[in-house]
Amino acid sequence: GKNFPNSEDYYPAASKRLGEEGTPIVKVCIGPNGRPSEEPSIATSSGSARLDEGAIKLAKAGRYVAGTIDGQPSTDCFSFRVKFELK
């Protein structure tokens, strides 16, 4: 989303030093209050535990809007990619 943290801010320092790049996919479930209803998890690993952990930290820092069903706030789960790429 547009109010989402920048992945660069969550790029693990050790991964940068080692030249690790990757694109983990994070699954997040958002409750009716707009907050995660459970811990974010890795749906598809980047192949690096460090990058996966950075993606989870980014997901926890994100701001979310609750989903709705027939106008009522509901719990909604979705997945998104976090791209860690060296510049």
C-alpha positions, 0 to 999 in steps of 0.5 A, a space after each residue: 500500500 501507499 502508506 507502507 514501510 520501504 523494504 530498504 528500511 528492513 533490509 537486514 545489514 548482514 544480508 546486504 554485506 553478503 549480497 543476498 537478494 530475494 523476494 519473500 511472500 508474506 501472508 497477513 490476516 487483518 482483523 476488524 480493528 485494522 490490526 493483524 489478527 495473528 502473527 504475519 507468516 512467510 507464505 513463500 521463502 526467499 531462500 534466506 532466513 534473514 530476508 524472510 525475517 526482515 519481511 515479517 518485521 516490515 509486515 508488522 510495521 505496516 498500517 492496514 485497513 480492515 476488510 468488509 463483508 456487506 459493509 461490516 468489518 471482517 477478518 481478511 487474509 492476503 499475501 504480498 511480496 517484499 522485494 529485497 534488491 541491492 542497488 
